[in-house]
Amino acid sequence: MNRARDQRRSRRALAPVALLAAVLGCGGFEPLPDEPAPVGTWERTLDVPSAGGERSYLIHVPKGYDGSQPRPLLVILHGGLSSGETLMGRTSFRALAAREGLILAFPNGWGLGPLLRHWNAGHCCGRAMSVPIDDVAFLDAVIADASAHLRVDPDRVYVIGISNGGMLAYRYGALRSRRIAGVAALASTIAGALVAETPEARMPEPEAPFPLIVFHGSADPRVPYDDVAPSLAFWVDRFGCNPLPYDEPWREGQVTRSTWTGCDGGVQVQLFTLDGWGHSWPGPHFTDRLPEGDPLAGFDAVPIIWDFFERQPKRAPAAVEAP
């Protein structure tokens, strides 16, 4: 009995090792954009000198991918002190990818170990910011690498992030507004844009509008909800949207969807306010634990994000710049 238990423990311990065995050069992940690719999740290692040298990301190829059609790419950024693998396991993006045929990339932040990773978002966070690490260049490299091996639709590249990762998603959107098709930010703001005494931390001016969807809990203890309004005002102003949103109650009023329309290019800015929610990804990994009858039980931001992106204007190919 003890031997069987030890064998089960060994198999669990080997699971991460099996994933790491799929690293470039070890797992044989070298498809071309117009060829079939091995289904599943693989780790890629890139050398980006300005971003700290050797960096990694997970790439997820959905079942049915055969390289015959360009597919959307979702670049999904974890929060501080986390990893791409952790966020992948705590969200339903892989199920979404299977339904919609999406390619997923989960980059890993920079740090001194697997649990000490951060992103340099300009005004936050950790050593990634103080060094500083060029995480915009790293994301450029991730998108370029994924596009070199899989048939990525350059008009449908989206960046999604939570907490420190959401802050980088904002910054990447501003600096690469002509490359990306949309941004989703959860539990994060652009606070640096409001800090007059540190100009280098301000949010860069976007060159073009892009669809933006935001989720934030009213009880977030790390990124206060009071900072959301001025953060969104930055984008609403730069995108030329109507200054007042249209508010709709969801989930018995515990969720409010606020939508800004009239923006340049026909895009929208949208905010989901989750009353009483804290600093966690709003998805089944956490919401399924809520008591029966709680209006947020089963709430999942992932399909909402994708539905929002799908309803937005598609960027014209001429407007997309190569990384």
C-alpha positions in Angstrom: 0.0 0.0 0.0 2.8 2.4 0.9 4.6 1.4 -2.4 1.5 2.3 -4.4 1.2 5.6 -2.6 4.9 6.4 -3.2 4.4 5.6 -6.9 1.5 8.0 -7.1 3.6 10.7 -5.5 6.4 10.1 -7.9 4.0 10.4 -10.9 2.8 13.7 -9.5 6.3 14.9 -9.0 7.3 14.0 -12.5 4.4 15.9 -14.1 6.2 19.3 -14.2 9.4 17.6 -15.3 7.5 16.1 -18.3 6.4 19.6 -19.2 9.9 20.9 -19.0 11.1 18.1 -21.2 9.2 19.7 -24.0 11.6 22.6 -24.1 13.0 23.6 -27.5 15.7 21.1 -28.4 14.3 18.5 -26.0 10.6 18.2 -27.0 11.0 18.6 -30.8 8.6 21.5 -31.1 9.7 22.9 -34.4 6.6 23.1 -36.7 6.3 25.6 -39.4 3.3 28.0 -39.6 1.5 26.0 -42.4 2.1 22.6 -40.9 0.4 20.5 -38.2 1.8 21.0 -34.7 1.8 18.7 -31.7 -1.3 19.3 -29.6 -0.7 20.3 -26.0 1.4 22.7 -23.9 5.1 23.2 -24.6 7.7 25.4 -23.0 9.8 27.6 -25.3 13.1 29.3 -24.2 14.1 32.6 -25.8 17.3 34.7 -25.5 16.3 38.4 -25.1 19.3 40.4 -23.8 17.4 43.5 -22.9 14.8 41.4 -21.0 17.4 39.6 -18.8 18.7 37.0 -21.2 17.1 33.6 -21.2 13.4 33.8 -20.8 10.6 31.3 -21.2 7.0 31.0 -22.1 4.4 28.2 -22.4 2.7 27.8 -25.7 -0.6 25.9 -26.0 -1.7 24.3 -29.3 -5.4 23.4 -29.4 -6.7 20.1 -30.6 -7.5 20.3 -34.3 -4.8 22.7 -35.2 -3.4 21.8 -38.7 -1.9 25.1 -39.9 -4.4 25.5 -42.7 -6.0 28.7 -41.2 -4.5 31.6 -39.3 -5.6 31.4 -35.6 -5.9 34.1 -33.0 -3.2 34.3 -30.4 -3.9 35.2 -26.7 -0.9 36.3 -24.7 -1.8 35.8 -21.0 0.2 37.4 -18.3 0.3 36.1 -14.7 0.5 38.4 -11.6 3.6 39.1 -9.4 5.0 36.1 -7.5 3.3 33.7 -9.9 4.0 31.9 -13.2 2.5 31.1 -16.5 1.9 27.5 -15.5 0.0 28.6 -12.3 -2.3 31.0 -14.2 -2.9 28.4 -16.9 -4.0 25.9 -14.3 -6.3 28.4 -12.5 -8.2 29.7 -15.6 -10.4 28.1 -18.3 -8.3 29.4 -21.2 -7.4 25.9 -22.5 -11.1 24.9 -22.6 -11.8 28.2 -24.5 -8.9 27.4 -26.9 -10.4 23.9 -27.6 -13.8 25.4 -28.4 -12.6 28.3 -30.5 -9.3 27.0 -32.0 -7.1 29.6 -30.2 -3.4 29.6 -29.7 -2.3 30.5 -26.2 0.9 31.9 -24.9 1.7 32.1 -21.1 4.9 34.0 -20.7 6.9 33.8 -17.4 8.0 37.0 -15.7 11.6 37.8 -14.7 12.9 37.0 -11.2 15.2 35.0 -9.0 13.2 31.8 -9.0 9.8 30.3 -10.1 8.0 32.0 -7.2 9.7 35.4 -7.4 8.7 36.6 -10.9 7.5 40.1 -11.7 7.0 42.2 -14.8 8.4 45.7 -15.5 5.2 47.6 -16.1 6.8 51.1 -15.8 5.5 51.9 -12.3 5.6 48.3 -10.9 7.0 45.8 -9.8 9.9 44.4 -7.9 13.4 43.9 -9.3 12.0 43.6 -12.8 11.2 47.3 -12.6 14.3 48.3 -10.7 16.9 46.6 -12.9 15.1 47.5 -15.3 13.9 44.5 -17.5 12.5 45.3 -20.9 9.4 43.2 -20.8 7.9 44.9 -23.8 10.8 43.5 -25.9 10.2 40.1 -24.3 6.5 40.1 -25.3 7.6 41.2 -28.8 9.8 38.1 -28.9 7.1 35.8 -27.6 4.7 36.9 -30.3 7.4 36.7 -33.0 8.4 33.2 -31.9 4.8 31.9 -31.7 4.2 33.4 -35.2 7.4 31.8 -36.6 6.2 28.2 -35.6 2.4 28.5 -35.8 0.0 30.2 -38.1 -0.9 33.2 -36.0 -3.4 35.7 -37.4 -1.5 39.0 -37.1 -4.8 40.9 -36.9 -6.0 39.0 -33.9 -3.2 39.1 -31.3 -4.6 39.9 -27.8 -2.9 40.6 -24.5 -4.5 39.7 -21.2 -3.1 40.1 -17.7 -3.9 40.1 -14.0 -2.4 42.3 -11.3 1.2 43.1 -12.3 0.5 41.3 -15.5 -2.5 43.5 -16.2 -0.3 46.5 -15.7 2.1 45.2 -18.3 -0.8 44.5 -20.6 -1.8 48.1 -20.4 1.7 49.3 -21.1 2.2 46.9 -24.0 -1.2 48.0 -25.4 -0.1 51.7 -25.3 3.3 51.0 -26.9 2.1 48.5 -29.5 -1.4 49.9 -30.1 -1.0 49.3 -33.9 -0.1 45.7 -33.4 -2.6 44.3 -31.0 -6.3 43.7 -31.5 -7.4 44.1 -27.8 -6.4 44.2 -24.2 -8.0 42.7 -21.1 -6.8 43.9 -17.6 -7.9 42.3 -14.3 -7.2 43.7 -10.8 -4.8 46.3 -12.2 -4.6 50.0 -13.1 -2.2 52.4 -14.8 -1.3 54.2 -11.6 2.0 55.4 -13.0 0.2 57.7 -15.4 -1.0 59.7 -12.4 2.3 60.1 -10.7 3.6 63.5 -11.8 6.9 63.3 -9.9 8.0 60.2 -11.8 7.6 60.9 -15.5 9.3 57.7 -16.5 6.5 55.8 -14.9 3.7 57.4 -16.8 1.6 55.4 -19.3 2.8 56.1 -22.8 0.4 57.7 -25.2 -1.2 55.1 -27.5 -1.0 55.8 -31.2 -4.4 54.1 -31.9 -7.5 53.0 -30.0 -8.0 49.3 -29.2 -10.8 47.3 -27.5 -10.2 47.3 -23.8 -12.1 45.2 -21.2 -11.4 45.5 -17.4 -12.4 43.4 -14.4 -12.0 44.7 -10.8 -13.3 43.7 -7.4 -14.6 46.5 -5.2 -12.9 44.8 -2.2 -9.4 44.4 -3.8 -6.9 45.0 -1.0 -3.8 45.3 -3.2 -5.0 47.5 -6.1 -7.7 49.7 -4.6 -10.9 50.0 -6.6 -10.7 53.8 -6.1 -7.8 53.9 -8.6 -9.9 52.3 -11.4 -11.9 55.4 -12.4 -8.9 57.6 -13.1 -7.1 54.7 -14.8 -10.0 54.1 -17.2 -10.4 57.9 -17.7 -7.0 57.8 -19.3 -8.1 55.4 -22.0 -11.6 56.9 -22.5 -10.0 60.3 -23.1 -7.2 59.0 -25.5 -9.7 56.9 -27.5 -12.2 59.7 -27.9 -15.0 57.8 -26.2 -18.2 59.3 -24.8 -17.2 60.3 -21.2 -20.2 58.7 -19.5 -20.7 54.9 -19.7 -23.9 52.9 -19.9 -24.3 50.7 -16.8 -26.0 47.3 -16.7 -26.5 45.2 -13.6 -25.5 41.5 -13.8 -25.7 38.6 -11.4 -28.5 40.1 -9.2 -26.7 43.4 -9.1 -23.5 42.0 -7.7 -21.8 42.7 -11.0 -22.0 45.9 -13.0 -21.0 46.1 -16.6 -20.1 49.7 -17.7 -19.6 50.3 -21.4 -18.1 53.4 -23.0 -19.1 53.8 -26.7 -18.5 56.4 -29.4 -14.7 55.7 -29.3 -12.5 56.2 -32.3 -12.5 53.3 -34.7 -15.7 51.9 -33.3 -14.0 50.2 -30.4 -15.4 50.0 -26.9 -14.0 50.3 -23.4 -15.8 48.0 -20.8 -15.5 47.6 -17.1 -16.9 44.8 -15.0 -17.2 45.8 -11.3 -17.5 42.7 -9.0 -19.0 43.8 -5.7 -17.1 42.3 -2.7 -14.5 40.6 -4.9 -10.9 40.7 -3.9 -7.5 40.2 -5.7 -8.1 36.9 -7.4 -8.9 35.8 -11.0 -12.7 35.8 -11.3 -13.1 32.3 -12.6 -14.3 28.8 -11.5 -11.1 28.0 -9.7 -12.2 30.5 -7.1 -15.9 31.2 -7.8 -16.9 27.5 -7.7 -15.9 27.6 -4.0 -18.5 30.3 -3.2 -21.6 29.2 -1.2 -24.6 28.0 -3.1 -26.8 31.0 -4.0 -23.9 33.5 -4.1 -24.5 35.6 -7.2 -20.8 35.3 -8.1 -20.8 31.4 -7.9 -19.5 30.0 -11.2 -18.6 33.4 -12.6 -15.9 33.1 -15.3 -14.2 36.1 -16.9 -12.6 34.0 -19.7 -15.6 33.6 -22.0 -16.7 37.1 -21.3 -13.3 38.4 -22.5 -13.4 36.4 -25.7 -17.0 37.4 -26.5 -16.0 41.0 -26.0 -13.0 40.7 -28.3 -15.0 38.8 -31.0 -17.6 41.6 -31.1 -15.0 44.4 -31.7 -13.9 45.7 -35.0 -11.1 43.7 -36.6 -7.9 45.6 -37.2 -7.1 46.1 -40.9 -4.0 44.2 -42.1 -2.4 47.5 -43.3 -2.5 48.8 -39.8 -0.5 46.0 -38.3 3.2 46.3 -37.9 5.5 43.3 -37.8 7.2 42.7 -34.4 
